[in-house]
Amino acid sequence: MSDPVLSIRNLSVEIPTRRGILRPVDQVSYDIAGGEIVGVVGESGAGKSMAGNAVIGLLDPPARIAGGEIWLQGVRIDPLEGEEMRRLRGRSIGMIFQDPLTSLNPLLRIGDQLVETILTHLDLGREAAEARAVELLDEVGIPAAAERIGAYPHEFSGGMRQRVVIALALCAEPAMLIADEPTTALDVSVQAGIIALIKRLCRERGMGVMLITHDMGVIASAADRVAVMYAGRLVEIGPVADVVGDPRHPYTDGLMGSAPAASLGQARMRQIEGAMPRLGAMPDGCAFHPRCARAQDRCRTGETPRIGAGMNRAACWYPLEGGA
Amino acid sequence: MSIVNVKAVSRRFDVSRPWLNRVIERRPKAILTAVSDVTFEIGAGETYGLVGESGSGKSTIGRMLVGLLRPSEGVVEIEGVDLNGPDDDEIARVRTDIGMIFQDPFASLNPRWRVGEIIVEPVVALGGETAGLAARLLVQVGLSAADARKYPHEFSGGQRQRIGIARALASEPKVIVCDEPTSALDVSVQAQVLNLMRDLAEEHGLTYLFISHDLTVVRHMATRIGVLYLGRLVEEATPEDLFNGPRHPYTQMLLAAAPTLDAFGEVADVPEGEIPDPISPPPGCVFHPRCPIAQDICRATRPLWRDLGRRKVACHLAE
């Protein structure tokens, strides 16, 4: 595979509170190559969005990057601040959020929002920027783009709005796109169109895509590789067919088994007992051990298993055997 | 015998601008038909799944079933009693047989009430006996009796939904309307809550109206499924029949568009077009602008809700 566009090394995010320091992201490492979609899955509070926000420099204080490195196209970006970060954001990294309505300014025509973004990041004249805006809307599949350019966000449906947001994220031809739950607010029939669009743009432009979602179905159809997060830690990473079809970490296995489709024809669904630990009450050893049927002493008290030396696929001392 | 009977029910909402704006801007009245001529029944002990995308009218139907909304036309009967009929005593009696579980476990519990008070409220409102009730219900839904003294903010989303279920059970209803009960929950918690709901149904002989946009959840829970599109039922069948051989073109499109766990790298078939504006729906069959097999009759005449083997379908061409 080609050199990674984005490289995250041992990234940790901390939030200082009166009761001590919380770690919503704990020593996470992964790479994303150009033209590759990496799906980041996990339940609410697993730290998947927090890791994405750290990459683009949008952590809400007091949350801060406490350790590790983030490299974008060979440049280390985690120490950047202020103006430098702002320039990078939007220019090299585009971001799509869950709710397309709050990502757009309701008082501005979408054409003006696009042109403003293009003028900020690219060295173009006003007319060229307007032509570019129409091109972008056309590319993301908005019919009659030249006529819709004067419309306000409320005149678009949810799916069309998300397409406009994607066009905004693409304005400066970023090398990296972070999509945080891009289809969660949309209906199934609209969702399929947005996923197809993100895939096409990723391939055509050779862009790296970080697709953050809790929906396994979306991951299975869109991602090339999957990173599974649990309680701020990366617990499993690998090609999508392997992770979904043949999970090695007991948590991934439970997560896949909990999807209703996996319990087809059975009276009861498989469930993982208990709930994810709170950040302030992280258990020793492996964070999953209180819910894990395979847990042994080493999991409860030993060193926290992490992907890295000797553990390429699952952060687990006793991973499931393959081929099951 | 069916316990819930929905007969030719329609519900319209007036979404016009205020009258002065209408006069100045010369706009006509705008009437949104959220539910149009919907007929179905639910037998005792059944779980009837209603699926549809946003704006399909599934929540409106749920609200009419519990009496939170009146139908504009048609009749909603619970145990043979018309919920909007003349006999107030009978209506009051059957209303206690209906419970409801809401989607948002954060908005549906009063943050200033203790969990115990929240759970017994439906019984208090009827003047019933509540001694030990909250504790018993909490244990039934997998929480502990001591939780009755706590406040909602001390619980996670899944636990709150369990509290919502306990409240729905308090008045010992026969029918529970569940409006997207697990949409706000993570998958592993969703599995826990769905298993609990299924266990309770068996224990208490409950009948559910299970409203969801998630096809896989409905497939797992329902004994029969009705598919809604733009306020109209388009197909009704058992989960097996529906998923193995959908007959209505909309159901076919919906199933093809849903992402599955085993379709790696395949992009689901992308449906044509979008849901039309419910204020001015297309004439004839409302699905015809997006339908791959539409013909002249579909553009002119609304299809009847007809039997097709073991299922029901509203399509001129389905066979």
Interface residues (C-beta under 8 A of the other chain):
Chain A: E43 S44 S157 G158 G159 M160 D187 V188 S189 V190 Q191 A192 G193 I195 A196 K199 H214 D215 M216 G217 V218 A220 S221 A222 D224 V240 A241 V244 G245 G254 L255 M256 S258 A259 P260 A261 A262 S263 L264 A267 R268 M269 R270 Q271 I272 E273 A275
Chain B: E53 S54 S156 G157 G158 D186 V187 S188 V189 Q190 A191 Q192 L194 N195 R198 H213 D214 L215 T216 V217 R219 H220 M253 L254 A257 A258 P259 T260 L261 D262 A263 F264 G265 E266 V267 A268 D269 V270 P271 E274 I275
